[in-house]
Amino acid sequence: MQELPVITSIDTPPSRIQKPNWLRVKLPIGEDYKHVRNLVDTHKLHTICESGNCPNMGECWGAGTATFMILGNICTRSCRFCAVATGRPLPVDWDEPQRVAEAIHLMKVKHAVITSVDRDELEDGGAAIWYNTIFAVKTLNPETTLETLIGDFKGQQKDIQRVIDAAPEVVSHNMETVERMTSKVRVQAKYRRSLSVLDALKKGGMRTKTGMMLGIGEEKYEVVESMKHLVDVGCDVLTLGQYLQPTTKHLPVQRFVHPDEFAELREIGYSLGFDYVESGPLVRSSYHSEKHVIKGWGKNKWQEEKALNNG
């Protein structure tokens, strides 16, 4: 196997398109943030909050929550939007599931999100570690609800089934972008394969979720088209957020989508039949994810809003 170079994060110079005011966020501060920071460092954990340069890290860590990334912090894929390092990963750490479970226990969180890098060099794509992690978390934290944000496992049903067998409350797999843009944005992924993963998860009895970035070159009608595809495979939860360029090596932002357009897409999503739609410039897949577990919560809130507006 040819060894891939490791691409590390670098400081990002100002974007060619000036960021609008609605994308400004506060710097992470506070005692709760420091507490989570110390736990992550002490237990040698990887978080997508850091690796993905999430704009909500200060808010989420300040509330005592974080999204953990398992199977290391080097990915075998080279998606052109993602700040996670690409290269040849280190060997699987079989102690990682227990460390994640213990950290969640120490943080005393009621809801946890776990994601991973892609590990295409592994025969099972990391499915065994996924199963062990979910099992360890649920064993040590029986009251904690769990969302798992998985890769596509190259579409292998037996590997997807391992996650289903572990029975997390929500299983998410991100489409990231519209069909036309997928080969450019997610180089080694396939749009239809991702839809089939969500379909398999739903047929396996899971509450399913996906996320898409806007402003990377898609047209609005294409977003709506993808939303229809997702409803067709029974996807329950949809998140829509603004794409932000991590470094100059990544795809540039084509436009900053106005909050009003995000609000319009939220309306369309609920009208099409999604159970929960989280749509806004700073929305990321795990943002407010504790609410995504609750069947009917999002749609009921939307219906209440409409009733008030019509009243």
Buried (B, 14 or more C-beta within 10 A) or exposed (E): EEEBEEBEBEEBEEEEEEBEEBEEEEEBEEEBBEBBBEBBEEBEBBBBBBBBBBBBBBBBBBBBBBBBBBBBBBBBBBBBBBBBBBBEBEEBEEEBBBBBBBBBBBBEBEBBBBBBBBBBEBEBBBBBBBBBBBBBBBEBBEEBBBBBBBBBBBBBEEBBBBBBEBBBBBBBBBBBBBBBBBEEBBEBBBBEEBBBBBBBBBEBEBBBBBBBBBBBBBEBEBBBBBBEBBBEBBBBBBBBBBBBBBBEEBBEBEBBBEBEBBEBBBBBBBEBBBBBBBBBBBBBBBBBBBBBBBEEEBBEEBEEEEEEEEE
